[in-house]
C-alpha cells in the first residue's frame, strides 16, 4: 500500500467495517498497516483503529465477559444469536490484537507515533470504563479496565529505553483521581514483576519509574477527590478510588516497593530531595521510611545529609525516637564540607536542625566549636557565612557564651577540645573557647576580619540571616572588591613636609650647590 493512498484507503475500510458485519475481514488489512515501516502509514493506521474500535465499544459490539478462545467458537455456530456472539468474540480478539500492537508502539523510534499510540490507548481505557467488557459482580460494582491500563503503565516503564519524554505526556492524565490511583497500583506491580524477571535491572528502568512516581501528587483533602477520567453517573462510598485513605495506602505501597531495591546513587539524591515535602506527608505510615533513610545515610556525602533531613522530619512531626541523629550530623562536619557543591543546602539544613532553643548546651557548644575549628582553614566565601552562623548559635543558646567570655574561667595552656572525638557529648567543647574566632580577626580579607570581630561586642538579640550568604562564591567576593570606590588618599603626617629635614627645598638646593 502506497503512503499517499493509505489515509483514504484506511478510511474506506473503517467505514465498510462499521457499515456491515460482512466486511469484518477488512480489520485484518487495517491491523496489517500497524506493522508498516513507514511512520506516516503507522500514524494513519493508529487513527483508523482509534476510530474503528472506539465506535465498536460505544455500540457494544465487542464481547462482554471472560473472553473464550477464538478457535472454539468458529465451528458449529448456528442461528442469528450464535452468529452475533461469534462476531463479537471474533472482533474482541481483533481489539485485543490492536491494543497489544499499540502497546508495542509505545517503544517506536518516532515520538509522534509513541504519543499517538498513548493517546489512543487512553481513549480505549476511557471507553472501556464507560462500556465495560466485564460483567459487574454486583450492582454498583466499580469497573475499570485494569489489565489494559497495567499494560500501558508497563509500556511506559520499559526496562530498555528512556521514556522520559513520553512520561511527560502521561503526566496530564495524573490529574484525574482514578488514573492516579490505578497508576500507583500498576507501577507497584510493574516494579515487582521486572525485579523478579531481571537479575540486574537496567538503570533506565529505575529512571523511568522514578519519573513516573515523582509525578504522582496526592490531594490534601478527601473532598478534592472528584475529578475522574472515567465519568460515572453516580458515585458510591464503597469505591476505594473515592477515598483519600486508599490513595495514601496505594502511594505508600508504591514508594516502599520502589525504595526497597538497590538504586543508582543519583536516584538516591533525587528521592531524598523529594522525601520531606513530597513523599512523607502523604504516607499512611511515614515511620516505615526509617529503614530506607538509615541505609541511605550510610552511602555518605550529600546522600547522608539528605537522609538526615528525612529523619529530622520523622522526629519533629511523627515523634520518632532516633538518639544518634545529632551524632551523625556532627560527624558530617569535615574540612571538605566548605568545598562541595551542596554546601549551601548543607548549612541551610544544619541551621534548621539546630534551630530549637531546647537543645542541650553541650551539644550546641560542640557544633560551634567544631565549626570554629574548621574555619581556620576555610576559604573567605565560606567564612563569611560560617562566622554569622556561629554567632547565631550563641544568640540562641546564652549558656554557650562562655566559649567567648568566661571571666572566672581558668587559664588554658592547651585546648581541651578533642576534634577527633565522634561523640559531641565527649568532645569537651564547653571546657574550651572559640579562640579561632579571635585568630580570624587578623585574617587577610577585611570582610572576614570584620565578621570575626562581632564576638568582641555584645551579640544582638535578633539573629543575622545567613540565607543571602549561603550561595556566596569567591567570584562574587572578587567582583564586589573590584566595584568598591577607591579610597581618598590619606595624609601620612599631621604636618606636611616642607623639604628635606624640615628645611625649604630652595635652601637644601643651595647647600648642595656649595658642597
Residue, then its C-alpha position, 0 to 999 in steps of 0.5 A: x500500500x502506497x503512503x499517499x493512498x493509505x489515509x483514504x484507503x484506511x478510511x474506506x475500510x473503517x467505514x465498510x467495517x462499521x457499515x456491515x458485519x460482512x466486511x469484518x475481514x477488512x480489520x485484518x488489512x487495517x491491523x496489517x498497516x500497524x506493522x508498516x515501516x513507514x511512520x506516516x502509514x503507522x500514524x494513519x493506521x493508529x487513527x483508523x483503529x482509534x476510530x474503528x474500535x472506539x465506535x465498536x465499544x460505544x455500540x457494544x459490539x465487542x464481547x462482554x465477559x471472560x473472553x473464550x478462545x477464538x478457535x472454539x467458537x468458529x465451528x458449529x455456530x448456528x442461528x442469528x444469536x450464535x452468529x452475533x456472539x461469534x462476531x463479537x468474540x471474533x472482533x474482541x480478539x481483533x481489539x485485543x490484537x490492536x491494543x497489544x500492537x499499540x502497546x508495542x508502539x509505545x517503544x517506536x523510534x518516532x515520538x509522534x507515533x509513541x504519543x499517538x499510540x498513548x493517546x489512543x490507548x487512553x481513549x480505549x481505557x476511557x471507553x472501556x470504563x464507560x462500556x465495560x467488557x466485564x460483567x459487574x459482580x454486583x450492582x454498583x460494582x466499580x469497573x475499570x479496565x485494569x489489565x489494559x491500563x497495567x499494560x500501558x503503565x508497563x509500556x511506559x516503564x520499559x526496562x530498555x529505553x528512556x521514556x522520559x519524554x513520553x512520561x511527560x505526556x502521561x503526566x496530564x492524565x495524573x490529574x484525574x483521581x482514578x488514573x492516579x490511583x490505578x497508576x500507583x497500583x500498576x507501577x507497584x506491580x510493574x516494579x515487582x514483576x521486572x525485579x523478579x524477571x531481571x537479575x540486574x535491572x537496567x538503570x533506565x528502568x529505575x529512571x523511568x519509574x522514578x519519573x513516573x512516581x515523582x509525578x504522582x501528587x496526592x490531594x490534601x483533602x478527601x473532598x478534592x477527590x472528584x475529578x475522574x477520567x472515567x465519568x460515572x453517573x453516580x458515585x458510591x462510598x464503597x469505591x476505594x478510588x473515592x477515598x483519600x485513605x486508599x490513595x495514601x495506602x496505594x502511594x505508600x505501597x508504591x514508594x516502599x516497593x520502589x525504595x526497597x531495591x538497590x538504586x543508582x546513587x543519583x536516584x538516591x539524591x533525587x528521592x531524598x530531595x523529594x522525601x520531606x515535602x513530597x513523599x512523607x506527608x502523604x504516607x499512611x505510615x511515614x515511620x516505615x521510611x526509617x529503614x530506607x533513610x538509615x541505609x541511605x545515610x550510610x552511602x555518605x556525602x550529600x546522600x547522608x545529609x539528605x537522609x538526615x533531613x528525612x529523619x529530622x522530619x520523622x522526629x519533629x512531626x511523627x515523634x520518632x525516637x532516633x538518639x544518634x541523629x545529632x551524632x551523625x550530623x556532627x560527624x558530617x562536619x569535615x574540612x571538605x564540607x566548605x568545598x562541595x557543591x551542596x554546601x549551601x543546602x548543607x548549612x541551610x539544613x544544619x541551621x534548621x536542625x539546630x534551630x530549637x532553643x531546647x537543645x542541650x548546651x553541650x551539644x550546641x557548644x560542640x557544633x560551634x566549636x567544631x565549626x570554629x575549628x574548621x574555619x581556620x582553614x576555610x576559604x573567605x566565601x565560606x567564612x563569611x557565612x560560617x562566622x554569622x552562623x556561629x554567632x547565631x548559635x550563641x544568640x540562641x543558646x546564652x549558656x554557650x557564651x562562655x566559649x567567648x567570655x568566661x571571666x572566672x574561667x581558668x587559664x588554658x595552656x592547651x585546648x581541651x577540645x578533642x576534634x577527633x572525638x565522634x561523640x559531641x557529648x565527649x568532645x569537651x567543647x564547653x571546657x574550651x573557647x572559640x579562640x579561632x574566632x579571635x585568630x580570624x580577626x587578623x585574617x587577610x580579607x577585611x570582610x572576614x576580619x570584620x565578621x570575626x570581630x562581632x564576638x568582641x561586642x555584645x551579640x544582638x538579640x535578633x539573629x543575622x540571616x545567613x540565607x543571602x550568604x549561603x550561595x556566596x562564591x569567591x567570584x562574587x567576593x572578587x567582583x564586589x572588591x573590584x566595584x568598591x570606590x577607591x579610597x581618598x588618599x590619606x595624609x601620612x603626617x599631621x604636618x606636611x613636609x616642607x623639604x628635606x629635614x624640615x628645611x625649604x627645598x630652595x635652601x637644601x638646593x643651595x647647600x648642595x650647590x656649595x658642597 
